[in-house]
Amino acid sequence: MRTLRKAPDELDEEGLVRLVARGDRAAFEELYRRTAPWMAVRLGRRCADEQIVAEVMQETYLAVWRAAGAFAGSAVGGTAVGWLWTIAARRLVDAFRRRAHHAEPPLAAAVQPMAPTAEEEVLAATVDGDVGDALRRLAPELRQVLQAMVLDGLSVRETAVLLGLPEGTVKTRARRARIAMRKALA
């Protein structure tokens, strides 16, 4: 087992992931220390259930420990932080699917108004006014791409991985979303 050769503040996240791939516990601990706070906040924006967020965090960092060797990094235009977020976002989707699979189906006789999704509530709290209204009126597939790229700061490649779409589709949807936003705000 290796230890960090440089001071933790001298290594970037990509360097830490590379050391984690070699089984370096100190690098893993430093990576966790740096990324866990913002990861918890971002997951919390998408899911209000603290237990699910905690489970997703645990699954994410376990996956990072196990799969750090698969991280391609800047060689393919990715970042360590984007890679971590992609893993976390997929684990969150998996958690939602598990929860939905085990949930009791609602009674068909009880007609209730559609409640806004967690993402819509976060979006409303984050972006308000004319921009928020225009964003909420976008088609869901366009809003997802715009949210991932603009609000979450993901690259086209990271957004494609997160949403399971080809990069060309992400670019097209981002362009369509921007055009629709310009028209709505004109």
C-alpha positions as CSV (number, residue, x, y, z in Angstrom):
1,M,0.0,0.0,0.0
2,R,1.4,3.4,-1.0
3,T,0.9,6.7,0.8
4,L,0.7,10.1,-0.7
5,R,4.1,11.4,-1.9
6,K,3.0,15.0,-2.4
7,A,1.1,17.1,0.1
8,P,-2.7,16.7,-0.5
9,D,-3.1,20.3,-1.7
10,E,-0.5,19.6,-4.4
11,L,-2.5,16.9,-6.0
12,D,-5.6,17.5,-8.1
13,E,-8.6,15.1,-8.1
14,E,-7.4,13.3,-11.2
15,G,-4.1,12.6,-9.6
16,L,-5.9,11.3,-6.5
17,V,-8.1,9.0,-8.6
18,R,-5.0,7.6,-10.3
19,L,-3.4,6.8,-6.9
20,V,-6.7,5.3,-5.7
21,A,-6.5,3.0,-8.7
22,R,-3.3,1.7,-7.2
23,G,-4.9,1.0,-3.8
24,D,-3.7,4.2,-2.1
25,R,-6.0,4.6,1.0
26,A,-4.6,8.0,1.9
27,A,-5.4,9.3,-1.7
28,F,-8.9,7.8,-1.3
29,E,-9.4,9.6,2.0
30,E,-8.2,12.9,0.6
31,L,-10.5,12.5,-2.5
32,Y,-13.4,11.8,-0.2
33,R,-12.6,14.7,2.0
34,R,-12.5,17.0,-1.0
35,T,-15.5,15.8,-2.9
36,A,-18.0,14.3,-0.3
37,P,-19.4,17.7,0.9
38,W,-20.4,19.0,-2.5
39,M,-21.5,15.5,-3.6
40,A,-23.9,15.4,-0.6
41,V,-25.3,18.9,-1.5
42,R,-25.8,18.0,-5.1
43,L,-27.5,14.7,-4.3
44,G,-29.6,16.5,-1.7
45,R,-30.8,18.9,-4.3
46,R,-32.2,15.9,-6.3
47,C,-33.5,13.8,-3.4
48,A,-34.9,15.1,-0.1
49,D,-34.5,11.6,1.6
50,E,-31.3,11.8,3.7
51,Q,-31.2,8.0,4.0
52,I,-31.2,7.6,0.2
53,V,-28.5,10.3,-0.2
54,A,-26.3,8.5,2.4
55,E,-26.8,5.2,0.7
56,V,-25.9,6.7,-2.7
57,M,-22.8,8.4,-1.2
58,Q,-21.7,5.0,0.2
59,E,-22.3,3.2,-3.1
60,T,-20.6,5.9,-5.1
61,Y,-17.4,5.9,-3.1
62,L,-17.3,2.1,-3.0
63,A,-17.7,2.2,-6.8
64,V,-14.9,4.7,-7.0
65,W,-12.6,2.6,-4.9
66,R,-13.3,-0.5,-7.0
67,A,-13.3,1.1,-10.4
68,A,-10.7,3.9,-10.2
69,G,-8.6,2.0,-12.7
70,A,-11.3,2.5,-15.3
71,F,-11.2,6.3,-15.1
72,A,-9.9,7.6,-18.4
73,G,-9.6,11.3,-17.3
74,S,-8.4,14.1,-19.4
75,A,-7.3,11.8,-22.1
76,V,-10.9,11.6,-23.2
77,G,-11.9,15.1,-22.2
78,G,-13.4,14.1,-18.8
79,T,-12.6,15.3,-15.3
80,A,-12.4,13.3,-12.0
81,V,-15.2,15.4,-10.5
82,G,-17.4,14.8,-13.5
83,W,-16.6,11.1,-13.3
84,L,-17.6,11.0,-9.6
85,W,-20.8,12.9,-10.3
86,T,-21.7,10.6,-13.1
87,I,-21.3,7.6,-10.8
88,A,-23.3,9.3,-8.1
89,A,-26.1,10.4,-10.5
90,R,-26.4,6.8,-11.8
91,R,-26.5,5.4,-8.3
92,L,-29.3,7.9,-7.4
93,V,-31.3,6.8,-10.4
94,D,-30.8,3.2,-9.4
95,A,-32.0,4.1,-5.8
96,F,-35.1,5.7,-7.2
97,R,-35.8,2.7,-9.4
98,R,-35.4,0.3,-6.4
99,R,-37.7,2.5,-4.3
100,A,-40.3,2.7,-7.1
101,H,-40.0,-1.1,-7.7
102,H,-40.8,-1.8,-4.0
103,A,-43.4,0.8,-3.6
104,E,-47.1,0.0,-3.5
105,P,-49.0,1.1,-6.6
106,P,-51.4,4.0,-5.9
107,L,-55.1,3.3,-5.8
108,A,-56.5,3.9,-9.3
109,A,-59.7,5.3,-7.9
110,A,-58.0,8.1,-6.1
111,V,-57.3,10.9,-8.6
112,Q,-54.8,13.3,-7.2
113,P,-53.2,16.3,-8.9
114,M,-49.6,15.8,-10.1
115,A,-47.1,17.0,-7.6
116,P,-44.0,18.7,-9.0
117,T,-41.0,16.5,-9.1
118,A,-38.0,17.0,-6.8
119,E,-36.0,18.4,-9.7
120,E,-38.8,20.9,-10.6
121,E,-39.0,22.0,-7.0
122,V,-35.2,22.5,-6.9
123,L,-35.3,24.3,-10.2
124,A,-38.1,26.6,-9.0
125,A,-36.0,27.4,-5.9
126,T,-32.8,27.9,-7.9
127,V,-34.0,29.8,-10.9
128,D,-37.0,32.1,-10.6
129,G,-38.6,34.9,-12.6
130,D,-38.9,34.8,-16.3
131,V,-35.9,32.6,-16.7
132,G,-37.3,30.0,-14.3
133,D,-40.7,30.1,-16.0
134,A,-39.1,29.6,-19.4
135,L,-36.9,26.8,-18.2
136,R,-39.9,25.0,-16.6
137,R,-41.9,25.3,-19.9
138,L,-39.1,23.5,-21.8
139,A,-39.8,19.9,-22.9
140,P,-38.4,17.5,-20.2
141,E,-35.7,16.1,-22.4
142,L,-34.4,19.6,-23.3
143,R,-34.6,20.8,-19.7
144,Q,-32.6,17.7,-18.5
145,V,-29.8,18.5,-20.9
146,L,-29.8,22.2,-20.1
147,Q,-29.9,21.5,-16.3
148,A,-27.0,19.1,-16.5
149,M,-24.8,21.3,-18.7
150,V,-25.7,24.8,-17.3
151,L,-26.8,24.3,-13.7
152,D,-24.6,21.3,-12.9
153,G,-21.7,22.4,-15.1
154,L,-21.2,19.1,-16.8
155,S,-19.5,18.8,-20.2
156,V,-21.2,17.4,-23.3
157,R,-19.5,14.1,-22.7
158,E,-20.4,13.9,-19.0
159,T,-24.0,14.9,-19.8
160,A,-24.2,12.2,-22.5
161,V,-22.9,9.6,-20.0
162,L,-25.2,10.8,-17.2
163,L,-28.4,10.8,-19.4
164,G,-27.4,7.7,-21.5
165,L,-27.5,9.6,-24.7
166,P,-25.1,10.0,-27.7
167,E,-23.0,13.2,-27.6
168,G,-24.6,14.4,-30.8
169,T,-28.1,14.1,-29.2
170,V,-26.9,16.1,-26.2
171,K,-25.5,18.9,-28.4
172,T,-28.7,19.0,-30.5
173,R,-30.9,19.1,-27.4
174,A,-28.7,21.8,-25.8
175,R,-29.0,23.9,-29.0
176,R,-32.8,23.4,-29.2
177,A,-33.1,24.3,-25.5
178,R,-31.1,27.5,-25.9
179,I,-33.1,28.6,-28.9
180,A,-36.4,27.9,-27.0
181,M,-35.1,29.9,-24.0
182,R,-34.1,32.8,-26.2
183,K,-37.6,32.9,-27.8
184,A,-39.3,32.6,-24.4
185,L,-37.2,35.4,-23.0
186,A,-37.4,37.7,-26.1
